[in-house]
Amino acid sequence: MKISARNVLKGKVKTIVAGAVNSEVVVELPGGAVITSIITKASVDSLQLAEGKEVYAVIKASNVMIAVD
């Protein structure tokens, strides 16, 4: 796999919450941190995602904002 994104984190699918159109996919990283992604249900099916499957969380953002109270 080659990709231009710099932030590629390997983990395992912890849970998938399927919706009518989109699904919430929770990926557990080594060390226990989790990343949650909302992707289409069609993508979940196409990627054959299931709990325990090894995946990559690819993070590509043109902006990262910081806020304080």
Backbone bond lengths (Angstrom), bond angles and torsions (degrees), N, CA, C in turn:
res aa  C-N    CA-C-N  psi(-1)  N-CA   C-N-CA  omega(-1)  CA-C   N-CA-C  phi
1 M - - - 1.444 - - 1.525 108.56 -
2 K 1.313 116.67 128.08 1.453 122.50 172.76 1.520 107.29 -120.99
3 I 1.325 115.29 135.98 1.467 119.81 -177.81 1.524 108.30 -151.50
4 S 1.311 117.23 149.79 1.461 120.60 -176.75 1.524 112.96 -82.07
5 A 1.312 118.27 -17.59 1.463 120.49 -179.03 1.526 109.82 -65.72
6 R 1.316 116.49 140.83 1.454 120.83 -178.29 1.523 112.52 -87.52
7 N 1.300 117.58 -25.18 1.457 121.44 -175.80 1.522 109.97 -102.20
8 V 1.315 116.25 94.38 1.457 122.75 179.25 1.519 106.96 -122.53
9 L 1.322 116.21 114.76 1.458 121.86 -175.19 1.520 109.88 -116.71
10 K 1.330 116.56 124.91 1.458 121.12 -179.33 1.525 109.22 -86.81
11 G 1.318 115.61 137.47 1.451 120.73 178.39 1.517 110.50 -160.03
12 K 1.325 115.02 -167.74 1.467 121.09 178.80 1.514 109.59 -124.91
13 V 1.321 116.12 143.62 1.458 120.81 176.93 1.529 108.03 -65.20
14 K 1.327 114.97 122.21 1.469 120.79 178.87 1.524 110.21 -90.69
15 T 1.325 116.07 -50.08 1.466 120.58 178.29 1.520 109.94 -146.79
16 I 1.323 114.84 156.06 1.466 122.65 172.48 1.521 106.82 -131.04
17 V 1.326 116.10 124.11 1.461 121.28 175.51 1.522 106.71 -110.50
18 A 1.320 115.85 105.62 1.464 120.91 -175.95 1.516 110.94 -81.29
19 G 1.309 115.58 134.74 1.459 122.36 172.96 1.519 109.43 -112.29
20 A 1.311 116.18 -175.17 1.458 120.63 -179.27 1.528 111.58 -65.93
21 V 1.335 116.63 -38.32 1.460 121.69 -177.92 1.522 111.43 -120.52
22 N 1.321 117.02 -44.84 1.469 122.52 -178.25 1.521 110.88 -111.45
23 S 1.324 115.40 159.01 1.456 121.70 176.20 1.518 109.01 -128.25
24 E 1.340 115.76 146.23 1.457 122.15 175.40 1.522 107.24 -96.81
25 V 1.327 116.35 121.61 1.457 121.54 -179.04 1.525 108.00 -114.26
26 V 1.333 116.20 120.25 1.456 121.81 179.16 1.528 107.31 -101.87
27 V 1.327 116.08 123.11 1.461 122.73 -179.03 1.528 107.88 -110.82
28 E 1.328 115.92 126.01 1.462 120.94 177.22 1.522 109.01 -95.83
29 L 1.327 115.11 126.61 1.458 121.99 -179.91 1.521 109.62 -91.57
30 P 1.327 117.68 161.11 1.457 118.94 174.27 1.534 109.20 -57.10
31 G 1.297 117.02 136.16 1.460 120.20 -177.03 1.513 112.73 97.70
32 G 1.341 117.15 -11.10 1.452 120.76 173.76 1.513 117.44 99.52
33 A 1.326 118.83 -10.55 1.465 119.83 176.43 1.528 109.30 -65.39
34 V 1.333 116.29 150.77 1.465 120.06 179.50 1.521 110.82 -124.18
35 I 1.307 114.93 150.24 1.462 123.44 174.02 1.521 106.69 -125.58
36 T 1.322 115.84 133.27 1.458 120.56 179.13 1.518 109.23 -110.11
37 S 1.323 115.44 133.36 1.455 121.52 179.22 1.522 109.35 -126.84
38 I 1.312 116.45 141.17 1.462 122.03 173.61 1.521 106.94 -105.71
39 I 1.328 116.13 116.45 1.464 121.16 179.29 1.525 108.41 -130.74
40 T 1.307 116.70 166.52 1.457 119.20 -179.40 1.529 110.59 -68.47
41 K 1.311 114.38 152.67 1.466 119.98 176.58 1.527 109.58 -61.43
42 A 1.336 116.47 -36.00 1.462 121.07 177.93 1.528 111.04 -61.33
43 S 1.340 117.53 -36.87 1.462 120.72 178.02 1.521 111.52 -68.63
44 V 1.330 116.63 -38.93 1.470 120.11 176.59 1.527 109.17 -58.94
45 D 1.323 116.13 -45.19 1.466 120.71 179.99 1.532 111.34 -66.16
46 S 1.335 116.47 -45.12 1.462 121.42 -177.31 1.536 111.67 -62.77
47 L 1.333 116.37 -38.45 1.457 121.84 -179.70 1.532 112.23 -84.79
48 Q 1.317 115.72 -3.27 1.466 122.29 -178.93 1.526 111.14 52.87
49 L 1.342 115.07 46.62 1.454 119.77 -178.99 1.518 110.95 -72.91
50 A 1.317 115.11 143.39 1.465 122.56 176.79 1.517 107.66 -156.30
51 E 1.320 116.63 157.40 1.457 120.60 178.07 1.525 109.66 -56.67
52 G 1.334 115.32 134.40 1.460 121.27 179.43 1.516 114.84 92.01
53 K 1.333 118.10 -12.61 1.470 120.67 -179.07 1.521 110.14 -73.26
54 E 1.336 116.35 136.30 1.459 120.71 175.93 1.525 109.40 -74.62
55 V 1.333 115.05 133.20 1.463 121.79 -177.81 1.526 108.64 -141.96
56 Y 1.315 115.28 172.66 1.453 122.30 173.40 1.523 108.43 -117.20
57 A 1.324 116.20 130.44 1.462 121.23 170.97 1.518 105.95 -91.67
58 V 1.310 116.53 115.99 1.461 121.88 -177.70 1.518 107.66 -105.87
59 I 1.325 115.56 119.97 1.467 120.70 -176.00 1.512 108.38 -113.86
60 K 1.317 115.48 117.34 1.464 121.55 179.75 1.527 107.18 -131.98
61 A 1.291 116.17 111.72 1.458 119.53 -178.77 1.514 109.39 -134.89
62 S 1.297 115.36 136.69 1.462 118.25 177.48 1.533 110.39 -85.15
63 N 1.329 116.80 -17.48 1.459 121.14 178.76 1.520 109.90 -138.02
64 V 1.299 116.28 137.69 1.450 122.42 170.32 1.517 106.33 -124.28
65 M 1.332 116.41 117.55 1.463 120.80 -176.39 1.519 110.54 -101.23
66 I 1.331 115.10 146.53 1.457 123.12 175.62 1.526 107.41 -119.51
67 A 1.337 116.57 137.18 1.460 120.79 179.21 1.525 110.45 -134.11
68 V 1.320 116.09 153.10 1.461 121.99 174.84 1.518 108.27 -135.29
69 D 1.318 115.54 160.71 1.481 119.74 176.01 1.510 110.79 -76.69
